[in-house]
Amino acid sequence: MKPLVVIGFLGSTLDASKFGPTRWNKWRPTVGLTMHEDLRVDRLVLLHGTSHGRLAEYITKDIASVSPETNVEPHHIDFNDPWDFEEVYGKLLDFARAFPFDPDAEDYLIHITTGTHVAQICLFLLTEANYLPGRLLQTQPRRGTNDGIGSWNAIDLDLSRYDSIATRFAAASAESTSFLKSGIETRNPAFNHMIDEIEQVAGRSRAPVLLMGPTGAGKSQLARRIYELKRFKHQVKGPFVEVNCATLKGDGAMSALFGHRKGAFTGAVADRPGLLRTADTGMLFLDEIGELGLDEQAMILRAIEDKVFLPVGSDKETASDFQLIAGTNRDLAHCVAEGAFRDDLFARLNLWTFKLPGLTERREDIAPNLDYELDRFAEREGERVSFNKEARERYLAFATSATARWPGNFRDLAASITRMATFSPKGRIDISLVETEIARLQRLWSATAEDDGLSALLSEDALATLDPFDRVQLAHVVALCRSSRSLSEAGRTLFAASRANRTSVNDADRLRKYLVRFDLSWTDIVG
């Protein structure tokens, strides 16, 4: 066996006692750890301040009388403030770096029963970081006895060896991700990976989170779930405040977000705290943040960075410490390029950005979401509704097919399930009800498809001369132009596949000539 070295603090209170035979009936941690038959301590490095020199000598003599084989090595460490974490950790780190450790020749135990709580925490951290290359040692008295020996326990910080801890940690993480998914057993690998990342970010970061994705993709629900998860873990204590920025227009936007003082403007008959102040110590969800004006964006940025803002009509700043989640269905990078969104705010939001896919990108998740929506209906209406086998198979076949467009994403799916559940006879959705709903969705989507944006560009006569094929193609080109920063960028995207086969490349000119066929120009489309 290798020699055993124990490193620990002298306990200025626990190790002290009156001199006399009765002291052996009192549990003294430093003396007691050398009295165990199953723990042979060859060296005891006793850390203490110079003011406790006499107590250290007293303890050393008692150890010599009960464990002559133990060599006590006093080591002075003086703290100006033993409760100053920075000072204590720094001096113990210096001690650890200077100590002549030799793990190949010696085993080490770090005694964390004595010393201030700050010292014990620092010893733990230094051991966990392997600056102190050993295991932790805890000692305690035996209840109902007066032997003064107590009991001991060594702790190995290699948590991978503790299967139960690893299992519980994995289970807790899985429980958190399931919570973020509202308990839905989603099957889409990309979405599940994104949720795993969000779970880690939610638990470790207070930085803003940006949720991007089309309308109806679930940004609002996910934001609330993130808040509830952080609240469950005691990381926020204030309220969840949600606002759709698209509803904030004109002068009222400033007042709604930042509040106002009485008399600040006509109609301001009383003070208003504002949504940012209401979200203090909680979470603020700014949905459709891309709809905010530049002035509001500037004040939001300052509120994020400095935790203060200026209410309308006030000359005194208001403080609010909130965590921010922003949502948008816009391409904010494109908005920055157009000057419609501040680049400094986008940079602040872009640390944790997650893009939620639409329902058509997660068709394998339609089945579990169908069950989830039926559960929600039962909670709302107090009535359990289910599909019969044939009806369920028919609905899922349609819902997961390429012909199902789902332009409203999960909102469309939720509305569809609600309609069928509401009209279901005796709580069972049958095949006739499914066929009726499918026909309804097809009519709805067909009407929506006709509003392809071309009516604002072409006259009724011009639209009437377009074949359906040409109309679909032109609508796609127009949509891509509006999402591109320049004619050249749009051309490169549209003709990417054929560019490699041409000796002369001028995608912008090619796109321009295509638009001329319909009497359209780049300016006509993007304004």
N, C-alpha and C positions, 0 to 999 in steps of 0.2 A: 504493500500500500504506500502511496505517496504521502508525505507529510501534509497535514491539514493546517491551513492558515485561516484564522477568523479575523475579520476587520469590522470594527464597530465603535460607536461612541460610548463614552462613559456616561452612565445615567446619573445626572447630578441629583435627582430626586429618588429614582427607583433603586439606585445602588447605594444610597446613603443609609446609615443606621447607627444606633448607639453602640459603642464598643462594649462588649460583654458576651457571655455565652448565648444570650437570647437572640443575638443577631443571626444565628444559624437557623432559627425558626422562621426567619423572614425571607421571602423570595427576593433575591437580588439578581437581576438578569445576567449581569456580566460574570458574577461569581458562579451562578447556577449553571451556566452553559458549560463550565469546566468540570462539573460534578457528575456528568452522565457517563455511565459505563459503556454505552454504545456510541459515544461521541468523543473521540480522543482529539483534543486540541493541542497541536504541537507549538503553534505560535499564535499569540493574541496581539494584534496591532490595536492598541487602545487610543482612540482619538479623543482629545479633551483640550479645553482651554487652560491657559496658565493659572487662572484663578482657581482651578479645581485640582491643583497639583497634590495637595495633601490627601484628598479623597482618592486620587489615582494610586498614591503610595499605599494607602490603607487597603484598597481593593487588591492591589498586587500582592501584598503580604498574605491576604486570605486565600487568594488563588494558589499561592505557593504551598500553603498548608494542606489544601485539598487535592491539588493536581501538580505535584512537583515537576512533572514532565512538560508542563506548559510554560513556555517562555513568553513573558509579557513584555511588549515593546511599546512604551508610551510614545505618542506622537502629538505634538502641540499644533493645534489649529485654532487661532483666535478670530472671532467674528465681531465686527463693530456692532452689527445688528443680526443676531441669530435667526430673525424672522424675515430678513431680506433675502428673497429667493435668488436674486441675481448674484449677490455676494457669496452666499453659501454654495450655490452650484459652481461658481467660478473657482472658489478656493478648493472645493473637493475635486474638481476637474484637474486643477494643478497638481493636487496630491496624487490622483490616479495616474497622470502622465509621468510623474517623477518616480513612482513606486517601482521597484525592480521585480515586476511580475515574471514568473517562469511557470506557465501552465503545464509544461512538459514534466517539470520536477515537483510541482506542488498543486494541491487542490485548494480552492478558496471558497469561503462562505462569507457573505456580507450580512452582518447582524443589523436588522432594522427595527429592533424592539426599543432601543434606547435612542436618546437624542430628541431634538424638537421635531415636530411634524414636518417642518420644512426640510430638515436634514434627512429625515427618513425618505421623503419624496425624492430628494436629490440622489440619495444612494440608490433608490430604485431605478431612476432614469439612467444613471451612469452604468448600472449593471445591465439594464435592458439594452443599452447602446454598446455594451461590451468594453467600455472603458475600464470597468472592474470585471475581469474575466472569471466570474464565479457564479454561484447560486445564492439566492437570498435565504437568510436564516431568520426564523421567527421563534421566539421563546415566550412562554407564558406560565403562570403559576398553576399548580394542580389544586382544584377546589377541594376543600375539606381536609387538607393536609397542612402540616407545618414543617415539611422537610426542607424547604428552601431551595429545592432543586428545580422543580417545575418540569415542563415538557418542552420539546423542541420539534421543529419541522422545517425541512429544507424545500425550497421552491425552485423548480427549474423553469426559467422564463422562455424556453423553447415551446411556444404554445402549440406547435404542430404535433407535439407528442401527446397533447391532451385531446383525444378524439371527441370527448363530450363537448369541450369548448368549441372546437372547430365545427362540430355538427350544429351546435346552437347558433354560432355566428352565421353559418350558411343559411340556417332556417330563418333567422331574423332578417337577413338580407333578402331572402326569397319572399318573406312576408311583406317587406316594404315595397318590393317591386310589384307584387300582386295587388297591394293597396293602391299604388299609383295607377294600375290598370283596372281599378274598380272591381277586382276579383275576377275579371274576364280572362279565360285561358287562351290568350292570343297566340296565334301560330306563325305570324309573319316574322321571320328571323331579324330583318332590319329594324322593325318596330320594337321587338323585344330587346335588341341590343341597345337601342336608343333609351329605352326605359331603364335598363341597367345603369347606363351612364348618368341619367337624371337622378336616380336614387343615390348614387355616390356624390354627385354635386350637391344635392339637397342636404345631405348630411354633413358636408365638409366646407361648404362655401356660403358666404353671405353676399357674394357678388350678384349683380343683376343677371337674370336668365331671359333669353329671347326665344320665344316659341313662334316659329314660322309655319305657314301651311294654309291651305285653302279654307274658305268659310265652311264650317261644319265638320272640320277634321278633329275637333275635340280639344282645342286650345284652352278654352275656358274651364272645362271640366278638369283637365290635367293641372292647370294652375291651382285650382281649389284643392286638388288632391295633394299637390306639393306642399301647400300651406298646412293642410291637416296633418301631413306626415311630420313636418317640422314642429308643429304645435304639440303633437304627441311626444316628440323627443325633447320638448321644453326648449326649443331653439327660437321660438317666437311666443309671445304671450298676448299680443294685441289682436285686433280684428282682421278679417280678410275684407279688403275694400276693392270692389271691381267697378270699372267704368269703361264703357265703350267710347273711345275718343271720337268716333265718327259722329256721335250725338252732340259733341261739344263744338258749338259754332259761335263765331263772333266774340263780342266782349264777355259773354257768359262763360266762355271756356276758362279764362283766367280766374274768374270768381269761383267757379266750380272746383277747379284744381287747387288753387292756392288760398282761397278764402278772401274775404274783404272786411273792411271796417265800416261801421255804421256811417252813412253819409258819404261814402266813397263815390257814389254815383246815384243818379235818380232811381229810386226804388230800393236802395240799400238802407232799409229801415232798422236793421239790426246787424250785429257782427255775425259773420259766417266763418266757421273754422276751415272749411275746404277739405277736399278728399285726402290730400297729403297729410294734413294734421290729424285727421281721423284715423289714418293708418299707422300712427305712431306706435312703435314696438310691435307692429304686426306686419302685414304684407299688402302691398298695393299691386293690383293687376291692371295694367293699362292695355286693354285690348284695342287693336287697330291703332297702334301708336303712330303709324305712318300718316294718319289723318290730322295729327296736331300741326298747328302753325309753327313757324320758326321761332317766334318769341316764346311760346309755351315750351318748345323743345329746349331752349336755352335755360329756362328756369328749372325745368326737370333735371337737366344735367347738373346744375349747381346743387339742387336738392339731393341728388344721388351722392355727389362727391363731398359736399360740405355739411349735409344734413340741415341746411337752413334755406329759407326762401322768404320772399317779401310779399305779404298779402296785398291785395289791391287797396290803395288808399291808406296804407300804413307806412310809417317811417321807421318802424321797428321790425327786425327780422323775427321770424318764428322758426323754432326748431322742431324737427320730426325725424326720428330714426326708424325708418321702415326698410323692409326688403322689397325689391322690385322684380316683378315678372312682367315682361312686355310681350304682346302678341301682335302679329301682323299677317295679312295675306298678300302684302306687297313685297317686291324685291327691293329691300332697303338700300342695297348697294347701287341699284339703278336709280333710286330716288336721290341718293347722294350725288350721283353723276349729273342728275338733272337740276340739282340745287334745291330740291324740295325737302331734303332731310339733312340735318346737320351732320357733318362727317365726324365731329368730336363726340356727339352723342351716340352715333352708330358704333364708333370705336369702343365706347364704354359699354355698350350693350352686347357687343360681339364676342365677349370672352366666352360665354356659354350660350351657344346658339344651337337649337335643335329644330329640325324640319319635320313636321308631322306629315306623313303621307296621307293622301286622300283615300277614300274607300275603294276606288278602282285599283289602287296599288296594293290593297290588302284584302283581296277577295277571299283568301283563306280564313280571314277573321270574321266573315259575315255570319257563319254558323254560330260561333260562340256569342257574338253580339246579338243575334236573334234571341237566344235564351236569356241574355241579360236584359233585353228590352221587355220580354214577357215578365221577368221578375219585377222590373220597375213598374209595369202596368199593374201587377198584383199589389204592390205596395201602395200605389196611388189610389186604386179603385176598390181594393179589398176583394178582388175576384181573380182566381187563378184560371188562366186561359192557356190552352196548349194546341198544337197542331195534331191532326191525325197523320199517319205515316205518309200516305200518298200526297197530301197537301204540303207537308214539309219538304218532301223530295222535289216536288214541282216548283215550289217557291225558291228553294236554294239553287236549283238548276238554272232558273231565270236570273236570280240575283247575282250569281257568280259568273254568268256568261258575259261575253264581250259586248253584247247588245245592251246590257244594263249600264247606263251612263252614270247614274248617281251624282248629278251635278251639285247637290246639296250635301253630299257625303253622308256622315252618320246622322245628320239631322233628317235627311230624306228617309234613311232606313228606320229611324225611330218613329217618324210620322207614319210610315207604311205599316209597321207592326201595330201601332196604336189603332189605326183604322180597322185593321182586320180583327184585332182583339175586341174592339168596341162592337163590331157587327156580328161577332161569332155567336151562333146559336148554341145555347147551353154550354158555353165555355170551350167549344171545340172549333178550331179553324179548319174548314173542309176545303175540298178541291175547288168547288164553285166560287167560294169566297176568294181563294188565291187567284183564280183566273180573272175575276172581276178587278182585283187589285193590280194585277199585271197589266191589264188593259188600261186601267187608270194611269199608271206610271208611264206607259208608252205614249198615251195622249199628252200627258203633262210634259214629258221630255221632248216630244215632237214640237210642241208649241214653243218651248224654250229654245230649241235648236234653230227655229226660224228667226229668232232675234240674235243674229250673228254679228251685229254691228255694221253690216253693209248698208242698211237703210239710211244711216246717217251720212253715207258717202255717195251713194248712187240714187238716182231718181227711180220712181216706180217703173217707168218705162224701161230704164236700163236693167233693173232687176228682173223684169219680166222676160227679157231676152236671154237671160243666163240659163244655161242648162244646169240641173242640180249638181252634176260633177264639177263644173266650173265654179259654181257658187261655193261649194265646200272647200275647193282648193284656194279660191281667192280669200275666203274668210280666214283660212289658216295663215295665209301670207300676211294679211292685215294684222292679225293678232300677233304674229311674230315681229312685224315691224314696230308695233307699239311697245313691245317689250325689249327692243334693241336700242342701243345708244346712237347708232348711225346707220345710214343706208348700206355702207360697206359691211358693217357687222351683221346686219340682217341677211345680206347677200351671201356672206361666208357661211352662215348657218344653213341657209336654204339649199345651197349648192355644194355642200361639203363633200358629198359622196362622189360627185362628178369632177371635182377640181383636179384630182390627180391624173385624169385622163386627157387634160387639155394643155396644149403648149402655151396658150395665151390665156391669162386669168384676169377677168375684170368682173367680179361678182356684182359690184354696185351697178355697172352699166347693164348687166344682164337682168337684174331686178328692176331697174328703171324702165327697160323696154317692156318687161312683162306688165308693169303697172299702166304703161301708156295704152296698152290694149283695151283697158277699161276706163280710159280718160282720167287716170289717177296719177298723183305724184306723191313723193315722200312727204312733202309739206301738207298735202291734203289729209294724209293719214295721221301724222303725229302733231300737226298744228304748228 
